[in-house]
Amino acid sequence: MKKRITLVSIYFILFSAFGQQTPTVEEIYAKYIMAIGGNEKLANIVNKVDVSAVFSEYTIMGAVENQGTTKQEIINFRDYANVQSATILKQFPSALAGDKISFSRYLTANGKTTILFPDGKKQVMASTTYNRYQEQPFPETVAPPGGKVLPNETLNGKEVYVVNYQQNITGSEFNCYAYFETDSGLLVASKLIDKKESFGSTNTTISVNNYEDYKEIGGILIPYKIKTEQKTETTGAVSMTSVTKMQTEVITITFNIDPEDFKQNCFQRPEECFAGYMND
């Protein structure tokens, strides 16, 4: 009888351990995709977001330098299958952004990212370049190559999976972290760390995004509030610390404005296609 109890106990211990096995990076990202709506709903959509970005604090050495609110309008198309995206960022006048409406356009296709700036200048670079507007409103939707799962952590009172990976962003190698709730699968935070050494000084920048207030639009969950904190520390001959805090809140969002227009035209004739969406 004792032997049977021992065998049953071992079975339950092994079963419990197997049931709690840490998922892979691909499994964590697949669960997140399913949690926000699934690949079918996310594929090839055009979304339009009106956001209000609140700069609550910008400090250098403890002194507040700037505060205020800016309003932006973003139109974004992403083709996951072919790694393409087209983004228009419309910046409305404000104390922080100037007194005129300005447009920036981003086009990723054929292994390149082309940026058309408000002043008419153009910049072309590798498509691995990070641009947060191309992610909106779906950050961290592609499992990063070479990513690894770290031990679970507790974030805002909830257990989260932690995925760590390296990413080349604007020519620099960033150490990146993504945090997903173990229960819901939703992305709750991300962190980028950039560390550089130059002329005897070390410059470290840590940027953290917290994703909150998920709401359903057309069967897709969107984080309506993103709180960002960026801290930069310089140590060496000259030491300095600066902190920028920003809160972005979605005002309205719509999907599928004209997906065929973006699919058929914006990657072939970007300036002509974009012009139809750039109305003051």
ROTI-415330 format. One line per field, with one value per atom (N, C-alpha, C, O): residue number from 1; x, y, z. Coordinates in steps of 0.05 Angstrom, whole numbers, plus 5000, padded with zeros to 4 digits. Layout:
<atoms>
num <- (NUM/...) .
u <- (X/...) .
v <- (Y/...) .
w <- (Z/...) .
</atoms>
This chain:
<atoms>
num <- (1/1/1/1/2/2/2/2/3/3/3/3/4/4/4/4/5/5/5/5/6/6/6/6/7/7/7/7/8/8/8/8/9/9/9/9/10/10/10/10/11/11/11/11/12/12/12/12/13/13/13/13/14/14/14/14/15/15/15/15/16/16/16/16/17/17/17/17/18/18/18/18/19/19/19/19/20/20/20/20/21/21/21/21/22/22/22/22/23/23/23/23/24/24/24/24/25/25/25/25/26/26/26/26/27/27/27/27/28/28/28/28/29/29/29/29/30/30/30/30/31/31/31/31/32/32/32/32/33/33/33/33/34/34/34/34/35/35/35/35/36/36/36/36/37/37/37/37/38/38/38/38/39/39/39/39/40/40/40/40/41/41/41/41/42/42/42/42/43/43/43/43/44/44/44/44/45/45/45/45/46/46/46/46/47/47/47/47/48/48/48/48/49/49/49/49/50/50/50/50/51/51/51/51/52/52/52/52/53/53/53/53/54/54/54/54/55/55/55/55/56/56/56/56/57/57/57/57/58/58/58/58/59/59/59/59/60/60/60/60/61/61/61/61/62/62/62/62/63/63/63/63/64/64/64/64/65/65/65/65/66/66/66/66/67/67/67/67/68/68/68/68/69/69/69/69/70/70/70/70/71/71/71/71/72/72/72/72/73/73/73/73/74/74/74/74/75/75/75/75/76/76/76/76/77/77/77/77/78/78/78/78/79/79/79/79/80/80/80/80/81/81/81/81/82/82/82/82/83/83/83/83/84/84/84/84/85/85/85/85/86/86/86/86/87/87/87/87/88/88/88/88/89/89/89/89/90/90/90/90/91/91/91/91/92/92/92/92/93/93/93/93/94/94/94/94/95/95/95/95/96/96/96/96/97/97/97/97/98/98/98/98/99/99/99/99/100/100/100/100/101/101/101/101/102/102/102/102/103/103/103/103/104/104/104/104/105/105/105/105/106/106/106/106/107/107/107/107/108/108/108/108/109/109/109/109/110/110/110/110/111/111/111/111/112/112/112/112/113/113/113/113/114/114/114/114/115/115/115/115/116/116/116/116/117/117/117/117/118/118/118/118/119/119/119/119/120/120/120/120/121/121/121/121/122/122/122/122/123/123/123/123/124/124/124/124/125/125/125/125/126/126/126/126/127/127/127/127/128/128/128/128/129/129/129/129/130/130/130/130/131/131/131/131/132/132/132/132/133/133/133/133/134/134/134/134/135/135/135/135/136/136/136/136/137/137/137/137/138/138/138/138/139/139/139/139/140/140/140/140/141/141/141/141/142/142/142/142/143/143/143/143/144/144/144/144/145/145/145/145/146/146/146/146/147/147/147/147/148/148/148/148/149/149/149/149/150/150/150/150/151/151/151/151/152/152/152/152/153/153/153/153/154/154/154/154/155/155/155/155/156/156/156/156/157/157/157/157/158/158/158/158/159/159/159/159/160/160/160/160/161/161/161/161/162/162/162/162/163/163/163/163/164/164/164/164/165/165/165/165/166/166/166/166/167/167/167/167/168/168/168/168/169/169/169/169/170/170/170/170/171/171/171/171/172/172/172/172/173/173/173/173/174/174/174/174/175/175/175/175/176/176/176/176/177/177/177/177/178/178/178/178/179/179/179/179/180/180/180/180/181/181/181/181/182/182/182/182/183/183/183/183/184/184/184/184/185/185/185/185/186/186/186/186/187/187/187/187/188/188/188/188/189/189/189/189/190/190/190/190/191/191/191/191/192/192/192/192/193/193/193/193/194/194/194/194/195/195/195/195/196/196/196/196/197/197/197/197/198/198/198/198/199/199/199/199/200/200/200/200/201/201/201/201/202/202/202/202/203/203/203/203/204/204/204/204/205/205/205/205/206/206/206/206/207/207/207/207/208/208/208/208/209/209/209/209/210/210/210/210/211/211/211/211/212/212/212/212/213/213/213/213/214/214/214/214/215/215/215/215/216/216/216/216/217/217/217/217/218/218/218/218/219/219/219/219/220/220/220/220/221/221/221/221/222/222/222/222/223/223/223/223/224/224/224/224/225/225/225/225/226/226/226/226/227/227/227/227/228/228/228/228/229/229/229/229/230/230/230/230/231/231/231/231/232/232/232/232/233/233/233/233/234/234/234/234/235/235/235/235/236/236/236/236/237/237/237/237/238/238/238/238/239/239/239/239/240/240/240/240/241/241/241/241/242/242/242/242/243/243/243/243/244/244/244/244/245/245/245/245/246/246/246/246/247/247/247/247/248/248/248/248/249/249/249/249/250/250/250/250/251/251/251/251/252/252/252/252/253/253/253/253/254/254/254/254/255/255/255/255/256/256/256/256/257/257/257/257/258/258/258/258/259/259/259/259/260/260/260/260/261/261/261/261/262/262/262/262/263/263/263/263/264/264/264/264/265/265/265/265/266/266/266/266/267/267/267/267/268/268/268/268/269/269/269/269/270/270/270/270/271/271/271/271/272/272/272/272/273/273/273/273/274/274/274/274/275/275/275/275/276/276/276/276/277/277/277/277/278/278/278/278/279/279/279/279/280/280/280/280) .
u <- (5017/5000/5017/5012/5039/5057/5070/5074/5077/5091/5073/5082/5046/5027/5024/5023/5022/5020/5044/5042/5068/5093/5093/5101/5085/5084/5065/5070/5041/5021/5031/5027/5044/5055/5076/5076/5093/5114/5101/5110/5079/5065/5054/5057/5041/5030/5051/5047/5074/5096/5106/5111/5110/5120/5099/5107/5074/5053/5051/5048/5053/5052/5075/5072/5099/5123/5121/5128/5110/5107/5086/5090/5064/5043/5052/5041/5073/5083/5108/5122/5114/5138/5138/5118/5161/5163/5159/5172/5141/5137/5160/5177/5162/5183/5176/5153/5195/5190/5167/5149/5168/5147/5120/5100/5118/5093/5082/5058/5100/5091/5080/5059/5093/5084/5058/5041/5056/5032/5008/4986/5012/4991/4982/4959/5002/4996/4980/4960/4988/4973/4944/4926/4940/4913/4898/4874/4911/4897/4887/4866/4901/4892/4874/4864/4870/4852/4858/4841/4884/4891/4903/4898/4919/4933/4915/4920/4892/4874/4863/4861/4857/4846/4868/4862/4892/4914/4926/4938/4922/4936/4925/4900/4943/4936/4913/4894/4916/4896/4908/4932/4891/4899/4885/4861/4900/4888/4894/4915/4876/4879/4876/4856/4896/4895/4899/4917/4881/4884/4895/4881/4918/4929/4935/4941/4933/4942/4966/4963/4989/5013/5018/5023/5018/5021/5049/5057/5065/5092/5090/5089/5089/5085/5110/5108/5133/5158/5182/5185/5199/5224/5245/5244/5264/5282/5311/5318/5328/5357/5369/5366/5384/5396/5375/5380/5351/5330/5314/5295/5319/5304/5284/5291/5258/5238/5242/5243/5244/5250/5225/5222/5207/5185/5161/5164/5138/5113/5093/5094/5074/5053/5040/5046/5023/5008/5009/5007/5014/5013/4992/4986/4981/4962/4973/4983/4970/4980/4958/4941/4959/4942/4960/4978/4955/4972/4955/4935/4963/4951/4973/4995/4967/4987/4977/4955/4991/4985/5009/5032/5003/5025/5017/4996/5034/5031/5051/5075/5042/5060/5074/5097/5058/5069/5093/5112/5091/5112/5131/5147/5128/5145/5145/5165/5120/5117/5100/5083/5106/5089/5090/5110/5068/5067/5054/5032/5067/5057/5058/5077/5036/5035/5031/5012/5048/5045/5039/5055/5015/5007/5009/4996/5026/5031/5015/5020/4997/4981/4997/5015/4990/5004/5001/4980/5023/5022/5047/5064/5048/5071/5096/5118/5094/5117/5125/5148/5104/5109/5111/5116/5106/5106/5079/5059/5077/5051/5039/5020/5051/5041/5036/5049/5017/5013/5036/5044/5047/5069/5064/5050/5076/5073/5100/5118/5102/5124/5113/5092/5128/5118/5140/5163/5132/5151/5141/5118/5159/5153/5174/5197/5165/5183/5174/5152/5192/5187/5213/5232/5214/5238/5264/5285/5262/5286/5296/5318/5280/5289/5267/5243/5275/5256/5262/5285/5242/5245/5229/5206/5242/5229/5228/5249/5204/5200/5193/5172/5212/5209/5192/5188/5181/5164/5177/5164/5204/5218/5224/5237/5215/5219/5243/5247/5260/5284/5276/5255/5292/5287/5311/5334/5305/5326/5319/5296/5338/5334/5354/5377/5343/5360/5350/5329/5364/5356/5330/5324/5313/5286/5287/5266/5311/5312/5311/5310/5312/5311/5285/5263/5287/5263/5249/5262/5223/5207/5181/5165/5176/5154/5127/5107/5126/5101/5092/5069/5112/5106/5094/5081/5098/5088/5059/5044/5051/5025/5003/5006/4981/4978/4984/4972/5001/5007/5036/5050/5047/5076/5081/5064/5106/5116/5099/5091/5092/5076/5092/5081/5118/5135/5156/5171/5157/5176/5204/5211/5221/5247/5266/5267/5282/5302/5322/5331/5330/5350/5340/5356/5314/5303/5305/5305/5305/5306/5287/5282/5276/5257/5273/5288/5269/5282/5263/5239/5272/5253/5230/5234/5207/5183/5188/5203/5175/5177/5148/5129/5147/5121/5122/5140/5102/5100/5072/5052/5071/5045/5027/5003/5039/5023/5015/5001/5025/5017/5042/5063/5040/5063/5065/5046/5090/5095/5117/5136/5114/5137/5155/5146/5181/5201/5217/5229/5216/5231/5253/5247/5277/5300/5312/5315/5318/5330/5347/5344/5363/5380/5367/5358/5367/5356/5373/5380/5378/5393/5373/5355/5376/5358/5374/5391/5368/5383/5413/5427/5423/5451/5464/5488/5448/5458/5446/5423/5461/5451/5438/5451/5412/5397/5391/5387/5392/5384/5354/5347/5337/5308/5294/5303/5273/5257/5228/5219/5212/5183/5170/5179/5149/5136/5107/5092/5099/5073/5060/5072/5035/5020/5018/5011/5024/5022/4993/4988/4974/4946/4933/4923/4933/4919/4936/4924/4962/4979/4985/5001/4972/4976/5003/5014/5013/5037/5031/5013/5047/5042/5065/5061/5088/5111/5133/5134/5149/5173/5195/5190/5220/5243/5266/5272/5278/5301/5325/5321/5348/5372/5394/5401/5404/5426/5449/5446/5472/5496/5519/5527/5530/5552/5575/5570/5599/5623/5637/5642/5644/5657/5674/5664/5699/5717/5717/5716/5719/5721/5695/5695/5673/5647/5629/5631/5610/5591/5563/5555/5549/5522/5502/5503/5484/5464/5436/5429/5420/5392/5374/5377/5355/5335/5308/5299/5294/5267/5247/5250/5226/5206/5179/5171/5164/5136/5118/5123/5097/5077/5051/5041/5039/5015/4991/4990/4971/4949/4922/4921/4901/4873/4867/4860/4870/4863/4833/4817/4826/4798/4794/4813/4770/4765/4754/4734/4766/4756/4756/4777/4732/4730/4741/4753/4739/4749/4778/4789/4791/4820/4824/4813/4841/4847/4870/4891/4866/4885/4892/4873/4918/4924/4918/4932/4899/4891/4909/4907/4926/4943/4971/4975/4991/5019/5035/5036/5047/5063/5093/5102/5107/5135/5153/5148/5175/5195/5222/5230/5237/5264/5284/5282/5303/5324/5351/5359/5366/5392/5413/5410/5433/5454/5481/5488/5496/5523/5542/5540/5561/5581/5609/5614/5627/5654/5664/5659/5679/5689/5667/5670/5645/5621/5597/5591/5584/5562/5536/5534/5515/5490/5468/5472/5444/5421/5397/5392/5383/5358/5336/5341/5312/5289/5266/5259/5255/5231/5209/5212/5186/5162/5140/5135/5127/5106/5083/5088/5059/5036/5020/5013/5016/5001/4974/4973/4953/4926/4912/4912/4900/4885/4858/4844/4852/4826/4806/4785/4813/4796/4813/4837/4802/4817/4796/4775/4804/4787/4805/4829/4793/4809/4798/4775/4816/4809/4797/4774/4812/4804/4802/4781/4823/4823/4847/4868/4846/4869/4879/4904/4862/4871/4888/4907/4881/4896/4925/4944/4928/4955/4969/4993/4955/4968/4978/5000/4961/4966/4983/4998/4981/4993/5016/5036/5013/5032/5060/5079/5063/5090/5102/5126/5085/5094/5098/5118/5079/5080/5075/5053/5094/5088/5080/5062/5094/5089/5061/5046/5054/5027/5005/4985/5010/4990/4987/4964/5010/5008/4994/4980/4997/4985/4955/4943/4942/4913/4904/4881/4923/4916/4926/4920/4940/4952/4935/4942/4913/4895/4897/4896/4900/4901/4873/4871) .
v <- (4976/5000/5025/5045/5024/5047/5052/5074/5029/5031/5044/5060/5037/5049/5078/5094/5086/5115/5130/5152/5118/5131/5135/5156/5114/5116/5137/5153/5138/5158/5186/5205/5189/5215/5225/5248/5206/5213/5221/5240/5207/5213/5242/5257/5249/5276/5297/5319/5291/5311/5315/5338/5293/5296/5310/5326/5303/5315/5345/5361/5352/5381/5396/5418/5384/5397/5401/5421/5380/5382/5403/5419/5405/5424/5453/5471/5457/5484/5490/5509/5473/5477/5504/5513/5518/5544/5543/5526/5559/5558/5570/5583/5564/5575/5604/5613/5618/5645/5645/5662/5626/5624/5619/5631/5603/5597/5622/5626/5637/5661/5682/5694/5685/5705/5695/5711/5669/5658/5662/5668/5659/5663/5692/5699/5710/5739/5746/5761/5736/5741/5732/5746/5708/5698/5715/5719/5725/5741/5767/5777/5779/5805/5802/5822/5777/5774/5753/5744/5744/5724/5734/5757/5718/5726/5735/5753/5721/5726/5755/5768/5764/5791/5812/5835/5805/5824/5827/5848/5807/5807/5829/5832/5844/5863/5882/5884/5896/5916/5944/5947/5963/5991/6002/5998/6014/6026/6056/6065/6070/6099/6105/6098/6118/6124/6154/6166/6166/6193/6190/6179/6201/6198/6225/6244/6226/6250/6242/6227/6253/6246/6267/6291/6259/6278/6276/6255/6297/6298/6308/6332/6289/6297/6308/6323/6299/6309/6304/6283/6324/6321/6335/6360/6320/6332/6327/6306/6346/6343/6353/6376/6335/6341/6351/6369/6340/6347/6372/6378/6386/6410/6403/6392/6411/6406/6425/6449/6414/6431/6435/6457/6415/6418/6401/6379/6413/6399/6407/6429/6390/6398/6374/6351/6380/6359/6363/6385/6341/6343/6323/6303/6329/6311/6301/6317/6275/6263/6246/6236/6244/6225/6206/6215/6180/6160/6142/6131/6138/6118/6098/6105/6072/6052/6027/6017/6017/5992/5973/5981/5948/5929/5903/5892/5893/5867/5848/5848/5832/5815/5794/5788/5783/5761/5770/5755/5795/5804/5825/5837/5828/5847/5874/5886/5885/5912/5929/5919/5955/5973/6001/6009/6015/6043/6059/6052/6081/6096/6126/6136/6140/6169/6179/6171/6198/6211/6240/6255/6248/6276/6289/6281/6310/6324/6350/6367/6353/6378/6399/6393/6425/6447/6445/6437/6451/6452/6468/6475/6473/6487/6471/6482/6445/6428/6422/6418/6421/6412/6435/6430/6459/6482/6490/6478/6511/6523/6514/6525/6493/6483/6453/6439/6444/6416/6405/6416/6382/6370/6341/6328/6330/6302/6288/6299/6264/6246/6220/6211/6208/6184/6163/6168/6138/6116/6093/6086/6083/6061/6039/6044/6015/5992/5971/5961/5965/5946/5938/5954/5914/5905/5908/5914/5902/5903/5931/5934/5952/5979/5994/5988/6014/6032/6060/6070/6073/6100/6119/6115/6140/6160/6186/6197/6197/6223/6243/6242/6261/6280/6304/6310/6319/6342/6363/6377/6366/6386/6377/6391/6353/6343/6325/6313/6323/6306/6277/6270/6260/6231/6216/6224/6196/6179/6150/6141/6135/6106/6090/6096/6069/6052/6024/6018/6006/5978/5976/5991/5957/5954/5944/5943/5936/5928/5952/5948/5976/6000/6001/5997/6006/6008/6034/6055/6034/6058/6052/6035/6065/6058/6063/6050/6081/6086/6063/6058/6048/6025/6002/5984/6002/5982/5988/5969/6013/6020/6008/6008/5999/5996/5968/5959/5953/5925/5920/5910/5928/5923/5894/5879/5886/5859/5837/5818/5838/5817/5797/5777/5800/5781/5769/5785/5743/5730/5737/5732/5748/5757/5733/5715/5733/5712/5713/5734/5690/5688/5696/5698/5701/5708/5685/5662/5692/5671/5678/5702/5658/5662/5662/5644/5684/5687/5678/5674/5675/5667/5687/5711/5677/5694/5715/5711/5738/5760/5768/5759/5785/5797/5827/5841/5835/5862/5873/5862/5895/5907/5886/5886/5869/5849/5824/5807/5822/5798/5784/5797/5758/5742/5745/5745/5749/5754/5736/5730/5728/5716/5738/5761/5733/5753/5742/5721/5756/5748/5769/5793/5759/5776/5771/5748/5793/5790/5815/5836/5812/5834/5844/5829/5871/5882/5905/5923/5906/5929/5951/5948/5973/5996/6021/6029/6032/6056/6052/6071/6028/6024/6016/6010/6015/6007/5981/5975/5965/5940/5944/5951/5940/5944/5917/5897/5918/5895/5899/5918/5881/5885/5864/5841/5873/5855/5860/5882/5838/5840/5823/5801/5835/5823/5816/5834/5791/5782/5769/5753/5776/5763/5733/5725/5717/5688/5679/5660/5693/5685/5693/5676/5719/5729/5727/5726/5727/5727/5754/5757/5775/5802/5814/5809/5830/5845/5868/5883/5869/5890/5910/5932/5903/5922/5913/5890/5932/5926/5945/5967/5937/5953/5951/5929/5974/5975/5987/6007/5974/5985/5989/5970/6013/6020/6030/6049/6018/6026/6031/6014/6055/6063/6075/6087/6070/6082/6100/6092/6124/6143/6163/6175/6166/6185/6184/6204/6159/6155/6157/6155/6161/6163/6140/6130/6132/6111/6124/6136/6120/6131/6108/6091/6106/6085/6096/6114/6087/6095/6072/6051/6075/6054/6065/6084/6053/6061/6039/6016/6046/6027/6036/6059/6018/6023/6005/5981/6016/6001/6003/6025/5979/5979/5973/5953/5991/5989/5994/6002/5988/5995/5983/5997/5956/5943/5945/5940/5952/5953/5939/5938/5928/5913/5931/5945/5931/5945/5926/5916/5920/5902/5875/5862/5865/5839/5838/5816/5861/5862/5879/5900/5869/5883/5903/5895/5928/5949/5962/5967/5966/5981/6011/6024/6022/6049/6069/6093/6059/6076/6064/6041/6080/6072/6092/6116/6083/6100/6094/6071/6115/6112/6127/6150/6115/6129/6123/6099/6144/6140/6154/6178/6139/6149/6147/6125/6169/6169/6177/6198/6161/6167/6167/6149/6188/6191/6191/6208/6173/6172/6174/6165/6186/6189/6217/6226/6230/6256/6276/6293/6273/6290/6271/6254/6274/6257/6273/6296/6261/6274/6254/6232/6261/6244/6259/6282/6247/6260/6239/6215/6248/6230/6242/6265/6227/6236/6217/6193/6228/6211/6221/6245/6202/6208/6188/6164/6198/6181/6185/6208/6164/6165/6152/6129/6166/6155/6156/6177/6134/6133/6147/6142/6165/6179/6163/6155/6157/6141/6123/6129/6100/6083/6069/6061/6067/6053/6035/6040/6014/5995/5995/6002/5986/5982/6007/6006/6028/6053/6048/6052/6038/6030/6012/6020/5987/5970/5964/5962/5962/5957/5979/5974/6004/6027/6025/6029/6018/6015/5991/5993/5969/5945/5949/5942/5961/5963/5987/5986/6009/6034/6044/6054/6043/6057/6045/6059/6020/6008/6013/6009/6021/6026/6056/6064/6072/6101/6114/6126/6112/6121/6151/6157/6169/6197/6204/6220/6192/6197/6185/6198/6161/6148/6162/6168/6169/6183/6210/6218/6223/6250/6249/6269/6227/6226/6224/6228/6217/6215/6239/6240/6257/6279/6304/6322/6304/6327/6344/6333/6370/6387/6389/6403) .
w <- (5000/5000/5000/4986/5017/5018/4991/4982/4978/4952/4931/4915/4932/4913/4918/4899/4943/4949/4940/4929/4943/4935/4904/4895/4889/4860/4851/4832/4864/4857/4863/4847/4885/4893/4872/4864/4864/4844/4818/4804/4810/4786/4786/4767/4809/4810/4811/4801/4824/4824/4796/4788/4781/4754/4736/4719/4739/4723/4728/4710/4754/4761/4749/4739/4751/4740/4710/4699/4696/4667/4660/4641/4676/4670/4674/4661/4691/4696/4680/4686/4660/4644/4631/4620/4631/4619/4589/4576/4578/4549/4534/4545/4508/4491/4483/4488/4471/4462/4442/4443/4423/4402/4415/4405/4435/4448/4463/4463/4476/4490/4470/4476/4448/4428/4414/4408/4410/4398/4416/4407/4442/4462/4462/4464/4460/4459/4434/4436/4411/4386/4389/4381/4400/4404/4423/4420/4444/4465/4454/4462/4434/4424/4399/4389/4389/4367/4347/4332/4346/4327/4301/4293/4288/4264/4241/4227/4238/4216/4218/4197/4242/4245/4243/4235/4250/4249/4222/4216/4205/4179/4160/4157/4148/4127/4133/4118/4156/4163/4161/4165/4156/4158/4183/4187/4201/4225/4226/4217/4238/4242/4271/4284/4283/4312/4316/4306/4331/4341/4370/4387/4376/4403/4415/4400/4441/4455/4473/4491/4467/4481/4503/4496/4528/4550/4561/4572/4557/4568/4597/4602/4616/4643/4657/4676/4647/4660/4642/4630/4641/4627/4644/4647/4655/4674/4666/4656/4672/4670/4696/4704/4709/4735/4755/4771/4754/4773/4767/4782/4745/4738/4716/4696/4720/4700/4677/4681/4653/4629/4612/4601/4611/4592/4600/4611/4596/4601/4580/4570/4574/4555/4542/4549/4523/4509/4479/4469/4465/4436/4425/4438/4402/4389/4363/4347/4358/4334/4321/4335/4295/4281/4265/4251/4268/4255/4238/4247/4213/4195/4189/4181/4194/4192/4178/4185/4158/4146/4149/4145/4158/4161/4148/4153/4131/4117/4130/4123/4149/4164/4146/4149/4128/4111/4095/4092/4084/4066/4079/4065/4105/4120/4108/4101/4105/4093/4112/4126/4113/4128/4116/4104/4118/4109/4132/4141/4140/4163/4156/4145/4164/4162/4190/4204/4199/4225/4220/4209/4229/4227/4255/4274/4256/4282/4282/4265/4301/4303/4318/4334/4313/4327/4358/4368/4372/4401/4410/4394/4436/4447/4444/4442/4443/4441/4412/4405/4394/4366/4346/4323/4355/4336/4328/4337/4311/4304/4278/4268/4265/4240/4240/4255/4224/4220/4204/4184/4213/4198/4194/4209/4172/4166/4163/4152/4175/4170/4159/4167/4139/4127/4128/4123/4135/4137/4119/4120/4103/4085/4088/4083/4095/4097/4076/4077/4058/4037/4023/4023/4013/3998/4014/4003/4041/4057/4064/4075/4058/4064/4079/4076/4095/4106/4096/4098/4084/4074/4091/4096/4101/4117/4101/4092/4098/4085/4107/4119/4113/4135/4127/4103/4147/4141/4123/4108/4125/4109/4081/4066/4073/4046/4043/4022/4064/4062/4064/4076/4053/4052/4063/4059/4079/4090/4085/4090/4074/4068/4085/4086/4098/4115/4114/4103/4127/4129/4144/4162/4136/4148/4176/4189/4186/4214/4233/4257/4222/4239/4254/4242/4279/4296/4293/4292/4291/4290/4305/4296/4328/4345/4331/4339/4312/4298/4281/4277/4270/4254/4271/4260/4297/4314/4323/4330/4323/4334/4317/4292/4328/4357/4367/4387/4353/4360/4365/4347/4388/4393/4399/4408/4393/4400/4388/4402/4362/4350/4335/4324/4333/4319/4339/4352/4342/4360/4351/4328/4368/4360/4356/4373/4334/4330/4352/4360/4362/4383/4411/4429/4414/4440/4459/4452/4485/4506/4528/4534/4541/4563/4589/4596/4605/4631/4653/4647/4677/4699/4702/4697/4709/4712/4733/4752/4730/4749/4757/4745/4777/4785/4777/4785/4762/4752/4758/4749/4773/4781/4794/4789/4810/4825/4809/4820/4784/4768/4758/4752/4756/4746/4716/4701/4707/4678/4668/4682/4642/4627/4619/4613/4618/4610/4586/4588/4563/4540/4535/4534/4532/4528/4500/4492/4486/4459/4452/4465/4432/4422/4396/4379/4392/4367/4358/4374/4332/4321/4315/4298/4329/4327/4319/4334/4296/4286/4288/4296/4281/4281/4307/4308/4329/4355/4364/4357/4379/4389/4416/4436/4418/4442/4456/4443/4482/4499/4505/4518/4496/4497/4515/4516/4528/4545/4539/4534/4538/4535/4557/4564/4569/4592/4586/4578/4589/4582/4607/4620/4612/4634/4629/4607/4650/4646/4643/4629/4656/4654/4628/4613/4622/4599/4573/4551/4575/4552/4541/4522/4552/4542/4548/4569/4529/4534/4554/4550/4575/4595/4597/4608/4587/4588/4569/4561/4561/4546/4555/4565/4551/4560/4540/4530/4534/4516/4532/4546/4530/4543/4522/4508/4521/4503/4519/4535/4516/4531/4512/4496/4514/4496/4513/4534/4503/4516/4496/4473/4504/4486/4502/4521/4494/4506/4537/4551/4547/4576/4591/4616/4578/4591/4582/4559/4599/4593/4593/4613/4571/4568/4567/4549/4587/4588/4587/4603/4568/4565/4569/4555/4587/4592/4586/4599/4567/4560/4567/4559/4582/4591/4582/4587/4569/4562/4578/4580/4590/4604/4589/4583/4582/4565/4583/4597/4582/4601/4586/4563/4601/4592/4564/4546/4562/4537/4532/4550/4507/4499/4472/4456/4467/4443/4421/4426/4398/4375/4351/4343/4341/4319/4324/4306/4349/4355/4362/4365/4363/4369/4394/4397/4413/4437/4433/4422/4441/4438/4465/4480/4471/4495/4491/4475/4504/4501/4516/4511/4533/4548/4549/4556/4542/4543/4559/4552/4581/4597/4592/4594/4585/4577/4596/4602/4604/4619/4607/4604/4601/4590/4608/4614/4617/4636/4623/4614/4622/4610/4631/4644/4635/4654/4640/4626/4645/4635/4658/4676/4658/4680/4668/4645/4683/4673/4681/4704/4663/4669/4675/4693/4660/4666/4671/4654/4694/4700/4698/4707/4687/4683/4681/4671/4691/4690/4678/4687/4660/4649/4649/4644/4655/4655/4639/4644/4621/4606/4611/4609/4619/4624/4605/4603/4592/4573/4575/4578/4573/4573/4547/4541/4532/4507/4511/4520/4504/4507/4480/4466/4472/4447/4451/4470/4432/4432/4416/4426/4391/4374/4357/4352/4348/4330/4311/4320/4286/4266/4250/4248/4238/4222/4193/4188/4175/4147/4134/4123/4134/4121/4091/4079/4079/4051/4047/4035/4056/4055/4027/4023/4008/3981/3969/3954/3977/3967/3978/3963/4003/4014/4002/3995/3999/3988/3959/3953/3943/3914/3907/3887/3922/3913/3930/3920/3957/3973/3972/3978/3964/3962/3934/3930/3915/3888/3883/3871/3892/3889/3916/3919/3934/3962/3964/3979/3951/3954/3943/3955/3921/3909/3926/3931/3936/3953/3980/3988/3992/4018/4016/4034/3993/3990/3994/4004/3986/3989/4018/4024/4036/4064/4081/4104/4068/4082/4079/4064/4092/4091/4116/4138/4113/4137/4150/4170) .
</atoms>
